[in-house]
């Protein structure tokens, strides 16, 4: 007897009034709930809440402003509304001209297919080091055409220097952010000398550190912190978790190894040095995935050209090419260079990766 999803949930609604049993079974089939830690369960709940929030996002649908079928390029074009974004131009001194290469290397050979054209853009110089100490005031939140997340213009209150950083979710004009890469600020130590006989109050220090947008070494963050813009070396800039709506989570800290285990947005668990830095919060513009560009021309504005299917090529151009009709001549799915689909390309696993994106433990023999 075939039982539909709606009927199955209605039959067992009394046993689980808040969550349908069908969803629980599907959840348990992918990952056993008994084997998950409390932090991982919190992470799953957080992702479910974020999915619900995305459904409540206000979208601007350009097709609703015109008569039906009068503007084909705008019928399906929709994007989220961000009223807090700055409407003007960026600081020109913090930008450089972005040279387009059309996917070609220094010999003029195409190494990345599907690239070319596009609108002129200037690259924003983002401060991924965050070495400068002291409080920084957020001047405004800006749109960046070169990345999916938004950026924030901040000003150092001591030197009045301007710089761009990745804007966390919820950061607004007038907020203050700070970098703790050089340790505890001097003004906080002097305040403790005056009011607490020189002893550092952990509660006051945590209240000052744990603010969205603050750049903090991993050794100063508690377990369970939500972070982004993670560095892989104490002297390098941030390299991981920088796209819109992504975040990592500190699962555990191992001082004897000098490392922490961080779960990335892809689901991968990996070691990261405790001396490396990260920024608190989730990267802004998580509604980026809801954009519908509406027509192929808008992809061309962004510098993406259409790609041709392998079965539509000649036999000399692709392993799937040739033949009559839509046929790949009884061959396995593969790339135009002969690499089989689902074939592993990383023969030697990264020594810092503990669990891969599929949730499987990585063996280091």
Order of alpha helices (4+ residues) and beta strands (2+ residues): alpha-alpha-alpha-beta-beta-beta-beta-beta-beta-beta-beta-alpha-alpha-beta-beta-beta-beta-beta-beta-beta-beta-alpha-beta
